[in-house]
Amino acid sequence: MSYMRLSVVPAWARFVALGAVGVLVAFALAACGSEPPPAPAAPAATSAPAANAAPAAPAAAPESDTIKVGILHSLSGTMAISETAVHDAELLAIEEINASGGVMGKQIEVVIEDGASDWPTFAEKARKLLQEDEVSVVFGGWTSASRKAMLPVFEANNGLLFYPVQYEGLETSPNIFYTGATTNQQIVPAIEYLLEEGKTKFYLLGSDYVFPRTSNLIINKQLAAAGIEAVGEEYTPLGHTEYSTVITKIKAAEPDVVFNTLNGDSNVAFFKQLKDAGITPEELPTVSVSVAEEEITGIGADNIAGHLVAWNYFQTTQTPENEKFVAAFKSKYGEDRVTDDPIEAGYFGVYLWKAAVEKAGSTDVAAVKEAAKGIQFAAPGGMVTIHNENQHVSKTVRIGKVRGDGQIDEVWNSGAPVVPDPYLDTYEWATGLRELAQ
């Protein structure tokens, strides 16, 4: 049986305590690794040598038989509803890799930290993982606020972060691989789809932080190019749970679609209160870009059935790889568990890192980055390819309708993987957005 050595840290201990009150997390703990250069020689013994004696030869330190990696997600707080399952998927990938012989014959040793839905904590834990634990890579984050907090830490310490969630674009970092969608792989095609469906009165609702605000800036430019102005735009704090006033504003604006960029458990309150207000998806459809199968479980399928979501992967996606992935995830964590887009992106991100390390023959950051260019992987959602320059991945775009059982029926897809364009350089209406990101 394969195994994984887990570094026990206070944050982990706190998470175990949380599990006792209902956070459903099952951890697949196994080991895997890649072959770093030999460890430096250990210092000579500290006892003073005899007079005129030749210096003692330093003793060679034993080479490690593992490679240490970090997993950093919110295992507590408002974002735990989304991030805990991504953490589970990354552990599953590590277990599978370890069971198949590891990375270049070495096992992966995992250090787990809790970002606690607090952006300064993400920066603090990232620094610990890089400086104290000396991990070769970190898999983690969800919100753009957490990523923005971690980015300077990874750049200053020359670390690697694999970030698994769709985001607002307008960013590249030499120290981040983006395995979730950028804007032209989710939000822009979702707006195009709605326009083709005849929607002209958009109400923009989001959480009050960088992802929703930047996404809506982009959406407003896209709508303006189509001669449309949003009929409303509203933001609420992360963790907000009282939406009666917002729903009253939505009714007054008389939109024909709500574009939803709420994050975390705010979606539970919003969709329940939307239904309680008597608003049906037939009357007013909502399109969400941060609500997937995992969040639907928390929201309650009966509260969101009939509404739309835009992603790159659904549990119902028909590929041989997805059939195996869903079966493995449920076998590990329970038949009641679901997979979703960020879960899949977290999962295949571990495999992309493995492929890059083995191609490089090293965990050295510069070598891994160079080796990663153009690497392809048959992910559960289809083939993904790491872009040679911006370290994002090509992905198929999908739009789906939520079913009564909490699963999602695909109603549209892009037909082929879409090349990532984080600065929207290929769209005339997006002129000037790159400058805003500087």
C-alpha angles and dihedrals in degrees: 000000000000119000141192128213109228120204106225112222133171092254090056091049090053090051093052088055089051090054089065090064098051114288101136109218128147115188122214103205116192136136137247140146155173131240114261122186116278114288116256117266116272117249119265119263113286096230112106115255120240116266114283090004118140114254113267114255112249115253114243113243114235114258113247116250092207140057116224119224132175131228114198120179138134104273090169136032131040095321096052089090087069108024102049092070092050088054088052092051093051090051090050091054090049091050091051092048092048092048090053093053103282128249112324089340096308130110125236116244112200131212112194124203132178117229087194093211088285119120098209087051090056090055092046094049092045089054091050093050092051101038105031104024093033094213119184094223140358125220110199159090133089114192120061087236089062092046093048089050093051098041098081090045092056093044094048092048097038092238131149126241124189105202113197107191136087112254145177097273122217090116143092127170128185087223100051132074111199110210095168123076125283120214099278089053097055122000100039095049090044090057090046089052092050092048090051088051088058099255112153106157110069125184112196116210124177149148114270104257141082102292099054095038094049092042091053091048087057093043091052091053091048092049092047089055087057091049094253132125122201112251093216144002124195136172130194129187119266107270093027112152108175111086104155092103092046091049090051089054091049092052091049092051091053097213123178092217138019116215105207125204097162113138135208126357093341084087090063091059096040098052094042091050091044089056092043088055088060095248111145128197089241089058097039119005119204121210113205128193098184099044116090135155093290092054091044088061089057095041094048118247092241089061096053106025112131095027122113133244131189120214142126098248139032129186085244093057108130111232131120089238092055093050089057093043096051091046092050093047093050092044090054101040107021139282091265092062121098135207125224144170102285089041089055093044091051090049098050092041088069090052092048090053091049091051092049093048093049092047090049093043088222145061090232106134097228092047093048092049092051093046092048094065110116095356112156130203131185096232124186089260094048138278116337125191129195110234114240095230115020100039093230122122133242109245140175113247119227135185119195144177120234114243128214091255092056096255123116130239113211112234099174140009137181093245093230139027113290117227110239116253104177094175094042089234091158094061119083093205090057094065110138097024093104090057091052089058095054 
